Amino acid sequence: MIALNSPTVPIPDSVAGLIGACMPTAVLQAEVDAVDAAITVSRCRTPFTREARELALSELALNNKILAAYNPRLIVTSRGAA
């Protein structure tokens, strides 16, 4: 099997708006909050920011539950947001 590495193509804002119009507002808000939490998790790597990291991980888990209930492929990981 040959794996093809296709480059990532950015989605235009108008297309993202059309996609967002088809989704419930709670799911869109959960996606935004999950990405923000994942970015916070990736930034909090020192022992001094352990509490902030744990809080961000709990927010990420909560928002991922909402996203997974709507579509399991929407789950945000802490590695993929930075």
N, C-alpha and C positions, 0 to 999 in steps of 0.2 A: 504494500500500500504506500502510495506517495502522498505525503502531507504537503499541501500547498499553503504557503504563508501569504495570505492576502492582507494588504495594508488596511488599516482601519480608516474608514471614511466618515468624516463628521456629518451629522445630520443637520440640515438647515433648520433655522428657527421656525420657519413656517410649517415644515413637516412635523417637527416636535410639538408644535401647537395643535396640529390636527390629531396627532396621537394622544396628546393630553386631553383633548376634548372628548375622546371616547372612553376615558377612564374616570371612575368616581373621584371626587375631590379628596376623600380620605386617603385613597391609595396614592394619589399624587403627592399629598403632604407627607405621607409615610416614606415615600421614595426620597424626597428632599431631606427629611430628617435622618434617614438611614445613611445617606451619602455624607451629610455633615458629621454624624457620629463616627463613621468610618474614617473620615479625615482626622478627627480628634484622636481616635485610637492610634492612628499611624504617627501622630505627632507626640503622643505621651509615652515615651519609651524609657524615661529615667525613673529611678525609685521615688523621686520627689513628686512625680505626677501620677503615682499609682492610683490614688482615689479618683482623679479625673478620668483615667483610663477605664477603671471599673464602671464608673457612671456611664461613660460613653458606650462601653460594651453592653450594658443593660439596655440603654436606649436603642442600640443597634438591634439587639435581640427582639425587643418589643416591636419595632418597626418592621423587622423581617417577618414576624408572625403575620402582620397585616398584609405584607406583600405576597407572602407564600399562599395565603388564603385566596388572594385574587389570581395570581399566576406564579407558580414555583420558580420560573426562570427569572423573576425580577429580584431575587434575593441579592443583597449587597454584602460583599465580604470586606473585612477590614484590610485585606491586602490589595484589593482592586480599586480603592478610592483615592489613593495618594497620587 
